[in-house]
């Protein structure tokens, strides 16, 4: 891969048409090669606080431990990302303990990390039901699997794969930041290709749009800017009801 290749992300967020506040938070750090989406748990006090703390804490941790000048090795990356998420979990729990009005707050998190701009090796980490998708060769595929009771039931064959994310069990997370004293994070590596696009998003998007609709929009808007694509997807989610906050980040090679 050409050493001059750079990857850049753009993002947008919207409260939607039903929720009174936006409990999503997101981070775009093109310089660090880090992009994050966190979805504060709906119905919990302080979901917006939990998501903001999570994004800021992970960003600070990775900035300190794995800047581009770091000698962090590939085999150390999973433990680095796990530690970053654990650090965020501890920060959210500590804030809730110090501020009783925020007791029970929590958040999902999904992040995409490209440690070296000259390397195609990237990392995905997540806990909860915010997702990462890969768009390659006009096909779309999930890089994450939701940590929900619904997804567990689907994997067990107790519900069909076509069950929509709006199913009641889709709201019941099996993992999340701020829920327990410990947190398990799914972490995987992937090799980017030059024409790839990576999407991170909160479940406000996939509650309203299925994978085929998302892909059709991105293919149709192939020549548009990432910012325009993100806002269009959010507009489409709102056009279909906007039942939740929606946040979208799109990462692509800069031309």
MITI-698092 format. One record per residue (C-alpha): y, z, x; residue number from 1. Coordinates in nm, 3 decimals. Each point is the difference from the previous one (the first is absolute). Example, Ala and Ser with C-alpha at 12.3 -4.5 7.8 and 13.67 -1.06 7.14 Angstrom:
! residues 2
+---------+---------+---------+-----+
:       y :       z :       x : seq :
+---------+---------+---------+-----+
:  -0.450 :   0.780 :   1.230 :   1 :
:   0.344 :  -0.066 :   0.137 :   2 :
+---------+---------+---------+-----+
! end
This chain:
! residues 255
+---------+---------+---------+-----+
:       y :       z :       x : seq :
+---------+---------+---------+-----+
:   0.000 :   0.000 :   0.000 :   1 :
:   0.345 :  -0.095 :   0.128 :   2 :
:   0.179 :   0.301 :   0.145 :   3 :
:   0.318 :  -0.107 :  -0.178 :   4 :
:  -0.161 :   0.030 :  -0.343 :   5 :
:   0.164 :   0.268 :  -0.211 :   6 :
:  -0.096 :   0.134 :  -0.339 :   7 :
:   0.261 :   0.114 :  -0.248 :   8 :
:  -0.021 :   0.175 :  -0.333 :   9 :
:   0.231 :   0.013 :  -0.298 :  10 :
:  -0.027 :   0.220 :  -0.304 :  11 :
:   0.140 :   0.093 :  -0.337 :  12 :
:  -0.051 :   0.272 :  -0.259 :  13 :
:   0.084 :   0.052 :  -0.368 :  14 :
:  -0.031 :   0.291 :  -0.240 :  15 :
:  -0.154 :  -0.222 :  -0.267 :  16 :
:   0.069 :   0.014 :  -0.371 :  17 :
:  -0.177 :   0.322 :  -0.101 :  18 :
:   0.028 :   0.269 :   0.269 :  19 :
:   0.329 :   0.192 :   0.017 :  20 :
:   0.003 :   0.017 :   0.381 :  21 :
:  -0.139 :  -0.192 :   0.295 :  22 :
:  -0.253 :   0.211 :   0.191 :  23 :
:  -0.094 :  -0.278 :   0.243 :  24 :
:   0.123 :  -0.009 :   0.359 :  25 :
:  -0.045 :  -0.268 :   0.264 :  26 :
:   0.076 :  -0.062 :   0.364 :  27 :
:   0.060 :  -0.321 :   0.191 :  28 :
:   0.015 :   0.037 :   0.378 :  29 :
:  -0.031 :  -0.350 :   0.139 :  30 :
:   0.090 :   0.125 :   0.347 :  31 :
:  -0.289 :   0.247 :   0.004 :  32 :
:  -0.237 :  -0.228 :  -0.189 :  33 :
:  -0.048 :   0.258 :  -0.276 :  34 :
:   0.020 :  -0.043 :  -0.375 :  35 :
:  -0.079 :   0.270 :  -0.258 :  36 :
:  -0.014 :   0.040 :  -0.379 :  37 :
:  -0.041 :   0.341 :  -0.167 :  38 :
:  -0.026 :   0.061 :  -0.374 :  39 :
:   0.093 :   0.353 :  -0.109 :  40 :
:  -0.250 :   0.122 :  -0.253 :  41 :
:   0.126 :  -0.060 :  -0.351 :  42 :
:   0.031 :   0.309 :  -0.215 :  43 :
:   0.028 :   0.233 :   0.298 :  44 :
:   0.325 :   0.174 :   0.084 :  45 :
:   0.150 :  -0.142 :   0.314 :  46 :
:  -0.206 :  -0.316 :   0.030 :  47 :
:   0.305 :  -0.174 :   0.143 :  48 :
:   0.039 :   0.281 :   0.254 :  49 :
:  -0.366 :  -0.023 :   0.104 :  50 :
:   0.015 :  -0.377 :   0.050 :  51 :
:   0.323 :   0.020 :   0.199 :  52 :
:  -0.132 :   0.281 :   0.224 :  53 :
:  -0.319 :  -0.198 :   0.058 :  54 :
:   0.174 :  -0.320 :   0.102 :  55 :
:   0.244 :   0.180 :   0.230 :  56 :
:  -0.264 :   0.221 :   0.159 :  57 :
:  -0.244 :  -0.282 :   0.077 :  58 :
:   0.283 :  -0.213 :   0.138 :  59 :
:   0.118 :   0.282 :   0.227 :  60 :
:  -0.352 :   0.081 :   0.116 :  61 :
:  -0.089 :  -0.357 :   0.090 :  62 :
:   0.339 :  -0.059 :   0.162 :  63 :
:  -0.063 :   0.299 :   0.224 :  64 :
:  -0.363 :  -0.072 :   0.081 :  65 :
:  -0.041 :  -0.377 :  -0.004 :  66 :
:   0.315 :  -0.192 :   0.080 :  67 :
:  -0.037 :  -0.349 :   0.147 :  68 :
:   0.021 :   0.149 :   0.349 :  69 :
:  -0.287 :   0.238 :  -0.068 :  70 :
:  -0.329 :  -0.035 :   0.183 :  71 :
:  -0.190 :   0.087 :  -0.317 :  72 :
:  -0.339 :  -0.166 :   0.016 :  73 :
:  -0.171 :  -0.185 :  -0.283 :  74 :
:  -0.273 :   0.262 :  -0.030 :  75 :
:   0.264 :   0.271 :  -0.039 :  76 :
:   0.177 :  -0.169 :  -0.291 :  77 :
:  -0.216 :   0.136 :  -0.286 :  78 :
:   0.054 :   0.359 :   0.113 :  79 :
:   0.373 :  -0.064 :   0.043 :  80 :
:   0.035 :  -0.132 :  -0.356 :  81 :
:  -0.221 :   0.275 :  -0.142 :  82 :
:   0.217 :   0.257 :   0.177 :  83 :
:   0.317 :  -0.160 :  -0.136 :  84 :
:  -0.129 :   0.023 :  -0.357 :  85 :
:  -0.120 :   0.358 :   0.056 :  86 :
:   0.343 :   0.089 :   0.135 :  87 :
:   0.157 :  -0.141 :  -0.318 :  88 :
:  -0.249 :   0.192 :  -0.213 :  89 :
:   0.095 :   0.324 :   0.175 :  90 :
:   0.372 :  -0.077 :  -0.042 :  91 :
:  -0.035 :  -0.059 :  -0.375 :  92 :
:  -0.208 :   0.315 :  -0.049 :  93 :
:   0.247 :   0.205 :   0.203 :  94 :
:   0.294 :  -0.129 :  -0.203 :  95 :
:  -0.177 :   0.080 :  -0.327 :  96 :
:  -0.084 :   0.351 :   0.121 :  97 :
:   0.361 :   0.063 :   0.105 :  98 :
:   0.136 :  -0.145 :  -0.326 :  99 :
:  -0.208 :   0.121 :  -0.297 : 100 :
:   0.172 :  -0.242 :  -0.237 : 101 :
:  -0.186 :  -0.276 :   0.185 : 102 :
:  -0.343 :   0.161 :  -0.029 : 103 :
:  -0.264 :  -0.266 :  -0.067 : 104 :
:   0.198 :  -0.294 :   0.135 : 105 :
:  -0.192 :  -0.269 :   0.182 : 106 :
:  -0.003 :  -0.366 :   0.093 : 107 :
:  -0.212 :  -0.298 :   0.097 : 108 :
:   0.059 :  -0.183 :   0.325 : 109 :
:  -0.088 :  -0.339 :   0.143 : 110 :
:   0.122 :  -0.125 :   0.336 : 111 :
:  -0.030 :  -0.307 :   0.220 : 112 :
:   0.049 :   0.044 :   0.374 : 113 :
:   0.028 :  -0.269 :   0.266 : 114 :
:   0.015 :   0.198 :   0.327 : 115 :
:   0.083 :  -0.291 :   0.231 : 116 :
:   0.197 :  -0.308 :  -0.110 : 117 :
:  -0.192 :  -0.217 :   0.247 : 118 :
:  -0.341 :   0.101 :  -0.140 : 119 :
:  -0.159 :  -0.114 :  -0.327 : 120 :
:  -0.177 :   0.336 :  -0.048 : 121 :
:   0.142 :   0.194 :  -0.294 : 122 :
:  -0.100 :   0.316 :  -0.182 : 123 :
:  -0.008 :   0.106 :  -0.364 : 124 :
:  -0.018 :   0.362 :  -0.114 : 125 :
:   0.012 :   0.138 :  -0.352 : 126 :
:  -0.071 :   0.290 :  -0.232 : 127 :
:   0.036 :  -0.044 :  -0.376 : 128 :
:   0.044 :  -0.316 :  -0.205 : 129 :
:   0.289 :  -0.179 :   0.166 : 130 :
:  -0.145 :  -0.320 :   0.139 : 131 :
:   0.008 :  -0.243 :   0.292 : 132 :
:  -0.088 :  -0.366 :  -0.056 : 133 :
:  -0.051 :  -0.293 :   0.235 : 134 :
:   0.115 :  -0.347 :  -0.103 : 135 :
:  -0.170 :  -0.263 :   0.219 : 136 :
:  -0.072 :  -0.369 :  -0.063 : 137 :
:   0.129 :   0.032 :  -0.357 : 138 :
:  -0.250 :   0.276 :  -0.076 : 139 :
:   0.066 :   0.366 :  -0.068 : 140 :
:  -0.221 :   0.292 :   0.101 : 141 :
:   0.030 :   0.377 :  -0.009 : 142 :
:   0.016 :   0.190 :   0.329 : 143 :
:  -0.028 :   0.335 :  -0.179 : 144 :
:  -0.210 :   0.154 :  -0.273 : 145 :
:   0.165 :   0.232 :  -0.253 : 146 :
:  -0.080 :   0.370 :   0.031 : 147 :
:  -0.029 :   0.054 :  -0.375 : 148 :
:  -0.269 :   0.118 :  -0.239 : 149 :
:   0.017 :  -0.348 :  -0.156 : 150 :
:  -0.088 :  -0.169 :   0.330 : 151 :
:  -0.286 :   0.246 :   0.054 : 152 :
:  -0.140 :  -0.084 :  -0.342 : 153 :
:   0.030 :  -0.372 :   0.071 : 154 :
:  -0.181 :   0.040 :   0.333 : 155 :
:  -0.272 :   0.200 :  -0.175 : 156 :
:  -0.040 :  -0.270 :  -0.263 : 157 :
:   0.113 :   0.232 :  -0.278 : 158 :
:   0.292 :  -0.229 :  -0.087 : 159 :
:   0.041 :  -0.377 :   0.048 : 160 :
:   0.199 :  -0.135 :   0.294 : 161 :
:   0.239 :  -0.158 :  -0.248 : 162 :
:   0.116 :   0.341 :  -0.130 : 163 :
:   0.382 :  -0.005 :   0.025 : 164 :
:   0.196 :   0.245 :   0.215 : 165 :
:   0.166 :   0.127 :  -0.320 : 166 :
:  -0.331 :   0.161 :  -0.106 : 167 :
:   0.049 :   0.381 :  -0.040 : 168 :
:  -0.229 :   0.068 :   0.297 : 169 :
:   0.225 :  -0.219 :   0.213 : 170 :
:   0.259 :   0.278 :  -0.002 : 171 :
:  -0.241 :   0.259 :   0.143 : 172 :
:   0.025 :  -0.005 :   0.379 : 173 :
:  -0.285 :   0.123 :   0.216 : 174 :
:   0.225 :   0.016 :   0.307 : 175 :
:   0.370 :   0.050 :   0.055 : 176 :
:   0.253 :   0.165 :   0.226 : 177 :
:   0.096 :   0.352 :  -0.107 : 178 :
:  -0.314 :   0.052 :  -0.206 : 179 :
:  -0.220 :   0.197 :   0.241 : 180 :
:   0.039 :   0.172 :   0.336 : 181 :
:  -0.194 :  -0.286 :   0.161 : 182 :
:   0.011 :  -0.372 :  -0.066 : 183 :
:  -0.236 :  -0.284 :   0.082 : 184 :
:   0.161 :  -0.333 :   0.080 : 185 :
:  -0.165 :  -0.342 :  -0.016 : 186 :
:   0.093 :  -0.188 :   0.318 : 187 :
:  -0.097 :  -0.354 :   0.096 : 188 :
:   0.098 :  -0.264 :   0.255 : 189 :
:   0.057 :  -0.372 :  -0.054 : 190 :
:   0.103 :  -0.301 :   0.204 : 191 :
:   0.299 :  -0.186 :  -0.132 : 192 :
:   0.022 :  -0.377 :  -0.014 : 193 :
:   0.334 :  -0.175 :   0.036 : 194 :
:   0.038 :  -0.102 :  -0.365 : 195 :
:  -0.118 :   0.331 :  -0.148 : 196 :
:   0.205 :   0.206 :  -0.241 : 197 :
:  -0.062 :   0.370 :  -0.060 : 198 :
:   0.105 :   0.175 :  -0.319 : 199 :
:   0.037 :   0.373 :  -0.053 : 200 :
:   0.076 :   0.121 :  -0.351 : 201 :
:  -0.011 :   0.289 :  -0.242 : 202 :
:  -0.217 :  -0.018 :  -0.311 : 203 :
:   0.294 :  -0.093 :  -0.219 : 204 :
:  -0.071 :  -0.357 :   0.110 : 205 :
:  -0.374 :  -0.022 :  -0.059 : 206 :
:   0.027 :   0.177 :  -0.334 : 207 :
:   0.202 :  -0.298 :  -0.121 : 208 :
:  -0.128 :  -0.293 :   0.211 : 209 :
:  -0.352 :  -0.089 :   0.102 : 210 :
:  -0.092 :  -0.143 :   0.340 : 211 :
:   0.004 :  -0.360 :  -0.122 : 212 :
:   0.350 :   0.038 :  -0.145 : 213 :
:   0.126 :   0.156 :   0.322 : 214 :
:  -0.152 :  -0.279 :   0.208 : 215 :
:   0.137 :  -0.274 :  -0.225 : 216 :
:   0.350 :   0.139 :   0.041 : 217 :
:  -0.027 :   0.019 :   0.377 : 218 :
:  -0.145 :  -0.351 :   0.029 : 219 :
:   0.265 :  -0.144 :  -0.230 : 220 :
:   0.273 :   0.175 :   0.201 : 221 :
:  -0.150 :  -0.090 :   0.338 : 222 :
:   0.333 :  -0.119 :   0.143 : 223 :
:   0.207 :   0.289 :  -0.138 : 224 :
:   0.106 :   0.306 :   0.198 : 225 :
:  -0.216 :   0.315 :  -0.004 : 226 :
:   0.286 :   0.186 :  -0.171 : 227 :
:   0.009 :  -0.254 :  -0.283 : 228 :
:  -0.379 :   0.016 :  -0.041 : 229 :
:   0.003 :   0.380 :  -0.024 : 230 :
:   0.275 :   0.005 :  -0.260 : 231 :
:  -0.166 :  -0.275 :  -0.203 : 232 :
:  -0.330 :   0.191 :  -0.014 : 233 :
:   0.184 :   0.312 :  -0.113 : 234 :
:   0.188 :  -0.200 :  -0.264 : 235 :
:  -0.331 :  -0.137 :  -0.127 : 236 :
:  -0.146 :   0.352 :  -0.023 : 237 :
:   0.304 :   0.109 :  -0.200 : 238 :
:  -0.021 :  -0.309 :  -0.221 : 239 :
:  -0.352 :   0.110 :  -0.094 : 240 :
:   0.108 :   0.352 :  -0.091 : 241 :
:   0.095 :   0.177 :   0.324 : 242 :
:  -0.199 :   0.312 :  -0.091 : 243 :
:   0.038 :   0.153 :   0.346 : 244 :
:   0.216 :  -0.004 :   0.310 : 245 :
:  -0.075 :  -0.309 :   0.208 : 246 :
:   0.046 :  -0.041 :   0.373 : 247 :
:  -0.101 :  -0.305 :   0.203 : 248 :
:   0.014 :  -0.074 :   0.374 : 249 :
:  -0.088 :  -0.343 :   0.135 : 250 :
:  -0.067 :  -0.048 :   0.373 : 251 :
:  -0.013 :  -0.342 :   0.161 : 252 :
:   0.060 :  -0.172 :   0.331 : 253 :
:   0.365 :  -0.081 :   0.051 : 254 :
:   0.071 :  -0.369 :   0.054 : 255 :
+---------+---------+---------+-----+
! end
